[in-house]
């Protein structure tokens, strides 16, 4: 993807909105809009946008997990499964 390939002034978007939307949907490449010669807005198709949001969410989870490991806030897998089994037995005894 060449991000400099799809850059236009806001006036272009105003007169070619439908074409820009069709192009973004077809190519899945973002379209950058300039105001006074500076990129101010990126037009992106919804699937690419959602994929980006999902990737950011995953990266945040990974960062939180890494921080928990660094802080020593972890549970040994044997202890974890023992806790799960204890919870299962507790719930089973309530029935």
C-alpha positions in Angstrom: 0.0 0.0 0.0 1.3 3.4 -0.9 -0.3 5.9 1.5 0.7 8.9 -0.7 -1.3 7.4 -3.6 -4.7 8.4 -2.2 -4.4 12.0 -1.0 -6.8 14.7 -2.1 -8.1 18.1 -0.9 -11.3 18.3 1.0 -12.8 20.0 -2.1 -12.2 16.8 -4.1 -14.1 14.8 -1.4 -17.0 17.3 -1.5 -17.5 16.8 -5.3 -16.5 13.1 -5.5 -17.8 11.6 -2.3 -19.5 8.6 -3.9 -16.4 7.8 -6.0 -14.1 8.0 -3.0 -16.4 5.7 -1.0 -16.5 3.2 -3.9 -12.7 3.3 -4.3 -12.1 2.8 -0.5 -14.5 -0.1 -0.4 -13.0 -1.7 -3.5 -9.3 -1.3 -2.6 -9.5 -1.4 1.2 -6.9 1.3 1.1 -7.4 4.5 3.1 -8.1 7.8 1.4 -6.5 10.9 3.0 -8.1 14.3 2.9 -6.1 17.5 3.2 -7.2 20.9 4.5 -4.8 23.8 3.6 -2.3 21.2 2.3 -2.1 19.1 5.5 -3.7 15.7 5.9 -6.5 16.1 8.4 -8.8 13.1 7.9 -8.5 9.5 6.8 -11.5 7.8 5.1 -11.4 4.1 5.7 -13.8 1.2 4.9 -15.6 -0.3 7.9 -14.0 -3.7 7.6 -10.5 -2.2 7.7 -11.5 0.1 10.5 -12.9 -2.8 12.6 -9.8 -4.9 11.9 -7.7 -2.0 13.2 -9.8 -1.6 16.3 -9.6 -5.3 17.0 -5.8 -5.3 16.5 -5.5 -2.4 18.9 -7.6 -4.2 21.5 -5.5 -7.3 21.2 -2.3 -5.3 21.6 -3.7 -3.6 24.7 -4.5 -7.0 26.2 -1.0 -8.3 25.3 0.5 -5.2 27.0 -1.6 -5.7 30.1 -0.6 -9.3 30.2 3.1 -8.4 29.8 2.8 -5.9 32.6 1.2 -8.4 34.9 4.0 -10.8 34.2 6.6 -8.1 34.9 4.8 -7.2 38.1 4.8 -10.8 39.2 1.0 -10.8 39.2 0.6 -14.3 37.7 -0.8 -17.7 38.9 1.0 -21.0 38.2 -1.1 -23.1 35.8 -1.5 -25.9 38.4 -2.8 -23.5 41.0 -5.1 -22.0 38.4 -6.7 -25.3 37.5 -7.0 -26.3 41.1 -8.9 -23.1 41.8 -11.2 -23.8 38.8 -11.9 -27.4 40.1 -12.6 -26.0 43.6 -15.1 -23.5 42.1 -16.7 -26.3 40.1 -17.1 -28.5 43.2 -18.5 -25.5 45.1 -21.1 -24.8 42.4 -21.9 -28.5 42.1 -22.6 -28.8 45.8 -25.1 -26.0 45.7 -27.4 -27.9 43.3 
